[in-house]
Amino acid sequence: MSSAALWGGGQVIAKRGLEDTSLALFGFIRSASALVFVVLFGLLTTGFPLPSLGLLMVAILGGVLDSFVGTLLYMIALRGSPAYEVVPLANTAPFWGVVAAVVVLGEAPRLVSFAAAVLVILGAYFLSSHRVRMGVPISRFGPWLALAAGAVWGIAEIAPTKYCLSQGMAPSTYQLMVVAASGAGWGAYLLVRHRFHAVPRSRKGIGIAVLTGFTNLFLGWLLWLFALGHAPASLISPIRGLVVLFGFLASVLILKERPSKRSGIGVLLIIAGVTLVSIAW
């Protein structure tokens, strides 16, 4: 639950940091600061036991997908849409994890998975369609980019993470690879995006990037991996869906956003779908 609170709050606060700071610079500083925290904590505790090269490559792939590609899609969506819409859609990851298990890993589909799919799709409809009715000048692609981020996050969580940990990879090493890979991805994107030209930035944006690097990439992941190692996944997975609730509340309390009734219905439908599929899984 602590991980869910950190992730939900951090995802919302990031919107403030992106107001006057380059998305590419924000993502790079976020990953770089998290890398410092991960290295210091690892050196003071268990260290970083090295597994096989194959496992390292899988972990790196997971880091690129989860903390670079997925986060990039999420942040683009967050810049053009209200956080109370983007956060619920991006955190449909448990649902997409089940989709990946059926499509990629060949697991037998369950009726509950289809029921959850209906709930998630209905929730996405309520969150994305109300803006048309209200005539709000907000990007119409934001919700769908957020949904794509949720799909990328879900696939990255179900495949690389579970595979590496089940093969004996130390959580500290896995987290190190994830953060380092995401930092490399953001660094490359920063160079391509700005090509050594002036990069928009502010103290507020840089400060929030460091803060969310600590709360989301370092502490949130650390607590999540610790929980997975000390409790059954079937018990921990439903809590992942609480990120939607914490993020929705943070958007109202911190950003002072005012969701419509349709948005509230959409959030409840997504929470129901994510929780249902997580419990069944």
C-alpha positions as CSV (number, residue, x, y, z in Angstrom):
1,M,0.0,0.0,0.0
2,S,2.9,2.3,0.7
3,S,4.2,1.7,-2.9
4,A,0.8,2.5,-4.3
5,A,0.6,5.8,-2.3
6,L,4.1,6.8,-3.4
7,W,3.4,6.0,-7.1
8,G,0.0,7.6,-7.2
9,G,1.2,10.8,-5.5
10,G,4.4,11.0,-7.5
11,Q,2.6,10.5,-10.8
12,V,0.4,13.5,-10.0
13,I,3.1,15.8,-8.7
14,A,5.1,15.3,-11.9
15,K,2.5,17.4,-13.7
16,R,3.7,20.5,-11.8
17,G,7.3,19.7,-12.7
18,L,6.5,19.4,-16.4
19,E,4.8,22.9,-16.5
20,D,8.1,24.8,-17.2
21,T,10.7,22.1,-17.6
22,S,11.6,20.0,-20.7
23,L,10.0,16.6,-20.6
24,A,13.3,15.0,-21.7
25,L,15.3,16.8,-19.0
26,F,12.8,16.0,-16.4
27,G,12.8,12.3,-17.2
28,F,16.6,12.1,-17.3
29,I,17.1,13.9,-14.0
30,R,14.4,11.7,-12.4
31,S,16.2,8.5,-13.5
32,A,19.7,9.9,-12.7
33,S,18.7,10.9,-9.2
34,A,17.0,7.5,-8.6
35,L,20.2,5.7,-9.8
36,V,22.2,7.6,-7.1
37,F,19.7,6.5,-4.4
38,V,19.7,2.9,-5.7
39,V,23.5,2.6,-5.8
40,L,24.0,4.1,-2.3
41,F,21.3,1.9,-0.8
42,G,22.6,-1.2,-2.5
43,L,26.2,-0.6,-1.4
44,L,25.1,-0.1,2.2
45,T,23.0,-3.3,2.2
46,T,23.1,-6.4,0.0
47,G,25.2,-5.1,-2.8
48,F,24.5,-6.1,-6.4
49,P,25.0,-9.9,-7.1
50,L,25.6,-10.4,-10.8
51,P,23.5,-13.0,-12.5
52,S,23.9,-14.4,-16.0
53,L,24.3,-12.0,-19.0
54,G,21.0,-13.2,-20.3
55,L,19.1,-12.1,-17.2
56,L,20.9,-8.8,-17.2
57,M,19.7,-8.2,-20.8
58,V,16.1,-9.1,-19.9
59,A,16.2,-6.7,-16.9
60,I,17.6,-3.9,-19.1
61,L,14.8,-4.5,-21.6
62,G,12.3,-4.3,-18.8
63,G,13.8,-1.0,-17.6
64,V,13.6,0.5,-21.1
65,L,10.0,-0.5,-21.5
66,D,8.8,0.3,-18.0
67,S,10.7,3.4,-17.0
68,F,11.4,5.0,-20.3
69,V,8.9,4.1,-23.0
70,G,5.9,3.7,-20.6
71,T,6.9,6.8,-18.6
72,L,7.4,8.9,-21.8
73,L,3.9,8.0,-23.0
74,Y,2.6,8.8,-19.6
75,M,4.3,12.2,-19.3
76,I,3.2,13.3,-22.8
77,A,-0.4,12.5,-21.8
78,L,0.0,14.3,-18.5
79,R,1.1,17.5,-20.1
80,G,-2.0,17.8,-22.2
81,S,-4.7,16.2,-20.0
82,P,-5.9,16.4,-16.4
83,A,-4.1,14.1,-14.0
84,Y,-7.4,12.7,-12.8
85,E,-7.9,11.3,-16.3
86,V,-4.4,10.2,-17.1
87,V,-3.5,8.5,-13.8
88,P,-6.4,6.0,-13.8
89,L,-5.9,5.0,-17.4
90,A,-2.1,4.7,-17.1
91,N,-2.5,2.4,-14.0
92,T,-4.5,-0.2,-15.8
93,A,-1.2,-2.1,-15.8
94,P,-2.5,-5.2,-13.9
95,F,-5.2,-5.7,-16.5
96,W,-2.7,-5.5,-19.4
97,G,-0.4,-7.9,-17.4
98,V,-3.2,-10.5,-17.6
99,V,-3.6,-9.8,-21.3
100,A,0.1,-10.4,-21.8
101,A,-0.1,-13.6,-19.8
102,V,-2.8,-14.9,-22.2
103,V,-1.5,-13.6,-25.5
104,V,2.3,-13.9,-24.9
105,L,2.7,-16.6,-22.3
106,G,-0.2,-18.7,-23.6
107,E,-2.1,-19.0,-20.4
108,A,-5.8,-20.0,-20.6
109,P,-8.1,-17.0,-20.7
110,R,-10.7,-16.7,-17.9
111,L,-14.2,-15.3,-17.9
112,V,-13.2,-12.8,-15.2
113,S,-10.6,-11.4,-17.6
114,F,-13.2,-10.5,-20.1
115,A,-15.4,-8.9,-17.4
116,A,-12.5,-6.8,-16.3
117,A,-11.8,-5.8,-19.9
118,V,-15.3,-4.5,-20.2
119,L,-15.0,-2.5,-17.0
120,V,-11.7,-1.0,-18.1
121,I,-13.0,-0.1,-21.6
122,L,-16.1,1.5,-20.1
123,G,-14.0,3.4,-17.7
124,A,-11.7,4.7,-20.5
125,Y,-14.8,5.8,-22.5
126,F,-16.2,7.8,-19.5
127,L,-12.8,9.4,-18.9
128,S,-12.1,10.3,-22.5
129,S,-15.5,11.2,-23.9
130,H,-16.8,13.8,-21.3
131,R,-14.4,16.5,-22.7
132,V,-16.2,16.4,-26.0
133,R,-19.5,17.0,-24.3
134,M,-18.1,19.8,-22.2
135,G,-16.2,21.5,-25.0
136,V,-13.0,21.5,-23.0
137,P,-10.0,22.5,-25.2
138,I,-7.8,19.6,-24.1
139,S,-5.8,17.1,-26.2
140,R,-8.1,14.2,-27.2
141,F,-5.1,11.9,-27.5
142,G,-4.0,12.2,-23.9
143,P,-6.3,9.4,-22.5
144,W,-5.2,7.0,-25.2
145,L,-1.6,7.7,-24.7
146,A,-2.1,7.1,-21.0
147,L,-3.8,3.8,-21.8
148,A,-0.9,2.9,-24.0
149,A,1.4,3.7,-21.1
150,G,-0.6,1.3,-18.9
151,A,-0.3,-1.4,-21.5
152,V,3.5,-1.0,-21.7
153,W,3.8,-0.9,-17.9
154,G,1.7,-4.0,-17.6
155,I,3.7,-6.0,-20.1
156,A,7.0,-4.9,-18.6
157,E,5.8,-6.0,-15.1
158,I,4.4,-9.4,-16.1
159,A,7.3,-10.6,-18.3
160,P,10.8,-9.2,-17.4
161,T,10.2,-8.7,-13.7
162,K,8.7,-12.0,-12.9
163,Y,11.1,-13.9,-15.1
164,C,14.2,-12.3,-13.6
165,L,13.1,-12.7,-10.0
166,S,12.0,-16.3,-10.5
167,Q,15.3,-17.1,-12.0
168,G,17.1,-16.0,-8.8
169,M,18.1,-12.4,-9.7
170,A,18.5,-10.2,-6.6
171,P,15.9,-7.5,-6.3
172,S,18.7,-4.9,-5.8
173,T,20.3,-5.9,-9.1
174,Y,17.1,-5.9,-11.0
175,Q,16.2,-2.4,-9.7
176,L,19.7,-1.2,-10.6
177,M,19.3,-2.4,-14.2
178,V,15.8,-0.9,-14.5
179,V,16.9,2.5,-13.3
180,A,20.2,2.5,-15.3
181,A,18.5,1.4,-18.5
182,S,15.8,4.1,-18.1
183,G,18.5,6.7,-17.5
184,A,20.3,5.7,-20.7
185,G,17.0,5.9,-22.6
186,W,16.2,9.3,-21.2
187,G,19.7,10.5,-21.9
188,A,19.5,9.5,-25.5
189,Y,16.1,11.1,-25.9
190,L,17.4,14.3,-24.3
191,L,20.3,14.5,-26.8
192,V,18.0,13.8,-29.8
193,R,15.3,16.1,-28.6
194,H,17.4,19.2,-27.9
195,R,20.7,18.5,-29.6
196,F,22.7,20.6,-27.1
197,H,20.5,23.6,-27.5
198,A,19.0,25.5,-24.6
199,V,16.8,23.2,-22.5
200,P,13.8,24.7,-20.8
201,R,14.1,24.1,-17.1
202,S,13.3,25.6,-13.7
203,R,14.3,24.9,-10.1
204,K,10.8,23.7,-9.4
205,G,10.9,21.2,-12.2
206,I,14.3,19.9,-11.4
207,G,13.3,19.6,-7.7
208,I,10.2,17.7,-8.5
209,A,12.2,15.4,-10.9
210,V,14.6,14.5,-8.0
211,L,11.7,14.1,-5.6
212,T,9.7,11.7,-7.9
213,G,13.0,9.9,-8.7
214,F,13.2,9.1,-5.0
215,T,9.6,8.4,-4.3
216,N,8.7,6.5,-7.5
217,L,11.8,4.9,-9.0
218,F,13.7,4.3,-5.8
219,L,11.5,3.9,-2.8
220,G,8.3,2.8,-4.5
221,W,10.1,0.1,-6.5
222,L,12.1,-0.9,-3.4
223,L,9.0,-1.4,-1.3
224,W,7.2,-3.2,-4.2
225,L,10.0,-5.7,-4.7
226,F,10.3,-6.3,-0.9
227,A,6.6,-7.0,-0.7
228,L,6.7,-9.4,-3.6
229,G,9.5,-11.3,-1.9
230,H,7.6,-11.6,1.4
231,A,4.0,-12.2,0.4
232,P,2.1,-14.2,-2.3
233,A,1.7,-12.3,-5.5
234,S,-2.1,-13.0,-5.4
235,L,-2.2,-11.0,-2.1
236,I,0.0,-8.1,-3.3
237,S,-1.3,-7.6,-6.9
238,P,-4.7,-6.1,-6.0
239,I,-2.9,-3.3,-4.1
240,R,-1.4,-2.2,-7.4
241,G,-4.8,-1.0,-8.3
242,L,-4.9,1.4,-5.4
243,V,-2.5,3.7,-7.4
244,V,-5.6,4.8,-9.3
245,L,-7.4,5.8,-6.1
246,F,-4.3,7.6,-4.6
247,G,-3.6,9.3,-7.9
248,F,-7.2,10.5,-8.3
249,L,-7.2,11.9,-4.8
250,A,-3.9,13.6,-5.2
251,S,-5.1,15.3,-8.4
252,V,-8.0,16.8,-6.4
253,L,-6.1,17.6,-3.2
254,I,-2.7,18.7,-4.6
255,L,-3.5,20.0,-8.1
256,K,-7.0,21.3,-7.2
257,E,-8.5,19.7,-10.3
258,R,-12.3,19.3,-10.4
259,P,-13.3,16.0,-12.0
260,S,-16.8,15.7,-13.5
261,K,-19.3,13.1,-12.5
262,R,-18.5,11.1,-15.7
263,S,-14.8,11.1,-14.7
264,G,-15.7,9.8,-11.2
265,I,-17.7,7.0,-12.8
266,G,-14.8,6.2,-15.1
267,V,-12.3,6.0,-12.2
268,L,-14.6,3.7,-10.3
269,L,-15.1,1.4,-13.3
270,I,-11.3,1.2,-13.8
271,I,-10.6,0.5,-10.1
272,A,-13.2,-2.3,-10.3
273,G,-11.7,-3.8,-13.4
274,V,-8.1,-3.6,-12.2
275,T,-9.0,-5.0,-8.8
276,L,-11.2,-7.8,-10.2
277,V,-8.5,-9.0,-12.6
278,S,-5.7,-8.7,-10.0
279,I,-7.6,-10.8,-7.4
280,A,-8.5,-13.4,-10.0
281,W,-4.9,-13.5,-11.3
